[in-house]
Amino acid sequence: MGKVALVTGADRGLGRALTGALLEMEWTVVAGMHLDWPELGELAANFPASLRIVPLDVSSDGSSRAAARLAAETVDHVDLLVSNAAVNRSAHVNSIRESPNFNEMLAEFSVNAVGALRVVEAFLPLLDRGELKRLCFISSEAGSIGASTRTGWFGYCMSKAALNIAVKNLSNDLSPQGFSFRLYHPGWLRTYLRGTKNLDAHMEPEEAAAIALRYFLDPLNPKDLSLHDWEGADLPW
């Protein structure tokens, strides 16, 4: 079957761009689909033999495990995980005085941090059988405590910081078993993270995907896990 990747949040934006780039590189891709969005269908028409679309809501234990069972019907291993699914419901909140919505914060945690663990746990039998065993997680400079200058965005920033420690603990756990890790800030992208496309951002998803995949697929393992950014720098924890 060759090389197999799993991409979460593959419906649009960076996830869709990563999926397309991997398909162009002749990978088989299991694409986690959460939204009713046409772009994955367009990719499926162009790559019918190598794209496997599975429904996947990373905020749900049941959906994550059902996606893994469905994927296992058509692939016998996964070499590369790109944990990309995320939501940002905090960008409009710039102060604690602005009545932040705490339930929305919990939703951000469930997708952005706990969701990454749900997917790893559900797909671990397939990942165990992969040759590369590379686990990549899309984080953000918003999760860097040392670099933070924001006065709000509480749920998004907190959830990305939580993702960072989750990946560190996963690395402690699974690196001795042959897994390697990438924790990555892709830059400010023209995506739909806040619901509508952000046209003020610096890069199109396709540009960001090309840069990200060069880092994700680099055969050299970093000595220590770091929050690496699209410009080649390591951000403070």
PLY file of the C-alpha trace (Angstrom):
ply
format ascii 1.0
element vertex 237
property float x
property float y
property float z
element edge 236
property int vertex1
property int vertex2
end_header
0.00 0.00 0.00
2.94 2.34 0.51
2.95 5.41 2.71
-0.27 6.29 4.56
-1.13 9.57 6.30
-4.03 10.59 8.51
-5.04 14.27 8.44
-7.68 15.62 10.82
-9.71 18.70 10.01
-9.14 17.93 6.34
-12.34 19.59 5.08
-10.83 22.96 4.22
-8.01 25.39 4.97
-4.67 23.96 6.03
-6.01 20.43 6.49
-7.34 20.29 2.96
-4.09 21.77 1.61
-1.99 19.21 3.49
-4.22 16.42 2.19
-3.86 17.62 -1.39
-0.10 18.01 -1.13
0.33 14.50 0.31
-1.82 13.03 -2.44
0.32 14.81 -5.04
3.34 13.16 -3.35
1.69 9.75 -3.93
0.70 9.10 -0.34
-2.53 7.36 0.56
-4.43 9.79 2.81
-7.13 9.10 5.37
-8.91 12.45 5.57
-10.96 13.26 8.65
-14.10 15.11 7.53
-16.29 17.03 9.97
-18.05 19.62 7.80
-20.31 19.45 4.77
-17.77 21.13 2.51
-17.13 20.39 -1.19
-13.34 20.54 -1.37
-12.63 16.98 -0.20
-15.10 15.68 -2.76
-13.15 17.48 -5.47
-9.94 15.82 -4.27
-11.67 12.44 -4.21
-12.59 12.84 -7.88
-8.94 13.46 -8.75
-7.46 10.79 -6.44
-10.10 8.06 -6.20
-7.63 5.29 -5.40
-5.59 7.07 -2.73
-8.01 9.26 -0.75
-10.08 7.69 2.02
-12.60 10.09 3.57
-13.87 9.22 7.06
-16.32 11.20 9.21
-14.38 12.49 12.22
-15.44 14.81 15.01
-12.39 14.97 17.27
-14.50 16.32 20.15
-16.28 12.93 20.34
-14.82 9.72 21.74
-17.27 7.66 19.71
-16.60 9.48 16.44
-12.84 9.17 16.86
-13.03 5.42 17.48
-15.55 4.89 14.67
-13.23 6.75 12.27
-10.35 4.48 13.25
-12.47 1.37 12.68
-13.59 2.67 9.28
-10.03 3.54 8.28
-8.85 0.05 9.26
-11.21 -1.43 6.66
-9.11 0.06 3.85
-5.61 0.70 5.27
-3.51 -1.63 7.40
-1.20 1.02 8.89
-0.68 4.77 9.30
2.83 6.24 8.97
2.08 9.93 9.47
-0.51 11.66 11.64
-1.18 15.36 11.11
-3.43 16.53 13.94
-4.84 19.71 12.46
-8.49 19.99 13.58
-9.08 23.16 15.62
-11.60 25.85 16.45
-11.18 29.43 17.64
-14.19 30.91 19.39
-12.18 33.37 21.50
-10.75 35.81 18.97
-13.42 38.43 19.67
-12.64 38.48 23.42
-9.77 40.81 24.28
-10.35 41.33 28.01
-11.77 39.51 31.01
-14.16 42.50 31.22
-15.83 41.42 27.96
-17.90 38.58 29.45
-16.04 35.59 27.97
-18.16 32.52 27.24
-16.82 29.73 29.45
-18.78 27.00 27.68
-17.11 27.99 24.43
-13.74 27.74 26.18
-14.56 24.14 27.12
-15.45 23.42 23.50
-12.08 24.80 22.41
-10.31 22.54 24.90
-12.28 19.52 23.71
-11.29 20.04 20.06
-7.88 21.69 20.23
-6.27 19.78 23.09
-8.23 16.70 24.17
-9.23 16.04 20.55
-5.61 15.42 19.60
-5.32 12.77 22.32
-8.61 11.15 21.28
-7.29 10.67 17.76
-3.92 9.27 18.86
-5.61 6.82 21.23
-8.13 5.68 18.63
-5.63 5.26 15.78
-2.73 3.88 17.85
-3.13 0.29 16.56
-2.70 1.56 12.98
0.10 3.92 13.99
1.91 1.06 15.75
2.06 -0.76 12.42
3.43 2.24 10.51
7.05 2.43 9.45
7.62 6.16 9.92
5.67 6.59 13.19
5.66 10.38 12.85
3.07 12.32 14.88
2.64 15.99 13.93
0.47 18.52 15.73
-0.62 21.93 14.50
-0.24 24.28 17.45
0.10 28.08 17.49
2.17 30.91 18.85
-1.01 31.60 20.84
-0.05 28.63 23.02
3.40 29.99 23.87
3.28 31.33 27.42
6.65 33.03 27.14
5.77 34.86 23.93
2.22 35.85 24.86
1.25 39.52 24.56
-2.52 39.02 24.29
-4.98 40.26 26.89
-7.74 37.84 25.91
-8.38 34.97 23.49
-8.53 32.89 26.66
-9.99 29.63 25.41
-7.91 29.41 22.25
-4.61 30.32 23.92
-5.23 28.04 26.89
-6.23 25.13 24.67
-3.11 25.46 22.51
-0.90 25.62 25.61
-2.67 22.47 26.81
-2.00 20.82 23.45
1.70 21.61 23.82
2.02 19.83 27.17
-0.09 16.94 25.88
2.34 16.45 22.99
5.30 16.68 25.36
3.80 13.93 27.51
3.01 11.83 24.42
6.62 12.22 23.35
7.84 11.08 26.77
5.54 8.06 26.50
5.89 6.97 22.86
9.35 8.09 21.72
11.00 5.06 23.35
8.63 2.94 21.22
9.98 4.39 17.97
7.63 7.36 17.50
8.86 10.84 16.59
7.05 14.14 17.03
6.60 17.55 15.46
4.84 20.44 17.23
4.31 23.27 14.78
3.06 26.83 14.39
2.21 27.29 10.69
1.91 31.09 10.65
-1.06 33.39 10.12
-3.15 31.72 7.44
-6.09 32.66 5.27
-8.31 29.94 6.73
-11.76 29.53 8.24
-10.62 28.99 11.84
-13.00 31.68 13.08
-15.87 30.64 10.80
-15.21 32.90 7.79
-12.07 33.11 5.67
-9.48 35.45 7.16
-8.36 37.52 4.19
-6.07 39.70 6.33
-3.61 36.87 7.04
-0.21 36.39 5.46
-0.38 33.07 3.60
-2.70 30.85 1.65
-3.05 27.34 3.11
-1.30 25.78 0.12
1.84 27.85 0.77
1.79 26.92 4.45
1.23 23.23 3.70
4.34 23.02 1.51
6.49 24.55 4.27
4.93 22.37 6.97
5.41 19.11 5.10
9.10 19.79 4.57
9.44 19.96 8.36
7.08 17.07 9.10
8.87 14.71 6.72
12.43 15.75 7.54
14.22 12.48 8.35
16.27 14.10 11.11
14.69 14.00 14.54
15.10 17.10 16.70
17.09 16.34 19.82
14.39 17.83 22.02
10.72 18.51 21.33
10.08 22.19 20.62
7.33 24.47 19.36
8.75 25.12 15.91
7.43 27.81 13.59
7.12 28.24 9.83
10.14 30.56 9.71
12.43 27.94 11.24
12.54 29.31 14.78
11.66 27.64 18.07
9.16 29.54 20.19
9.41 29.70 23.99
7.19 27.35 25.92
0 1
1 2
2 3
3 4
4 5
5 6
6 7
7 8
8 9
9 10
10 11
11 12
12 13
13 14
14 15
15 16
16 17
17 18
18 19
19 20
20 21
21 22
22 23
23 24
24 25
25 26
26 27
27 28
28 29
29 30
30 31
31 32
32 33
33 34
34 35
35 36
36 37
37 38
38 39
39 40
40 41
41 42
42 43
43 44
44 45
45 46
46 47
47 48
48 49
49 50
50 51
51 52
52 53
53 54
54 55
55 56
56 57
57 58
58 59
59 60
60 61
61 62
62 63
63 64
64 65
65 66
66 67
67 68
68 69
69 70
70 71
71 72
72 73
73 74
74 75
75 76
76 77
77 78
78 79
79 80
80 81
81 82
82 83
83 84
84 85
85 86
86 87
87 88
88 89
89 90
90 91
91 92
92 93
93 94
94 95
95 96
96 97
97 98
98 99
99 100
100 101
101 102
102 103
103 104
104 105
105 106
106 107
107 108
108 109
109 110
110 111
111 112
112 113
113 114
114 115
115 116
116 117
117 118
118 119
119 120
120 121
121 122
122 123
123 124
124 125
125 126
126 127
127 128
128 129
129 130
130 131
131 132
132 133
133 134
134 135
135 136
136 137
137 138
138 139
139 140
140 141
141 142
142 143
143 144
144 145
145 146
146 147
147 148
148 149
149 150
150 151
151 152
152 153
153 154
154 155
155 156
156 157
157 158
158 159
159 160
160 161
161 162
162 163
163 164
164 165
165 166
166 167
167 168
168 169
169 170
170 171
171 172
172 173
173 174
174 175
175 176
176 177
177 178
178 179
179 180
180 181
181 182
182 183
183 184
184 185
185 186
186 187
187 188
188 189
189 190
190 191
191 192
192 193
193 194
194 195
195 196
196 197
197 198
198 199
199 200
200 201
201 202
202 203
203 204
204 205
205 206
206 207
207 208
208 209
209 210
210 211
211 212
212 213
213 214
214 215
215 216
216 217
217 218
218 219
219 220
220 221
221 222
222 223
223 224
224 225
225 226
226 227
227 228
228 229
229 230
230 231
231 232
232 233
233 234
234 235
235 236
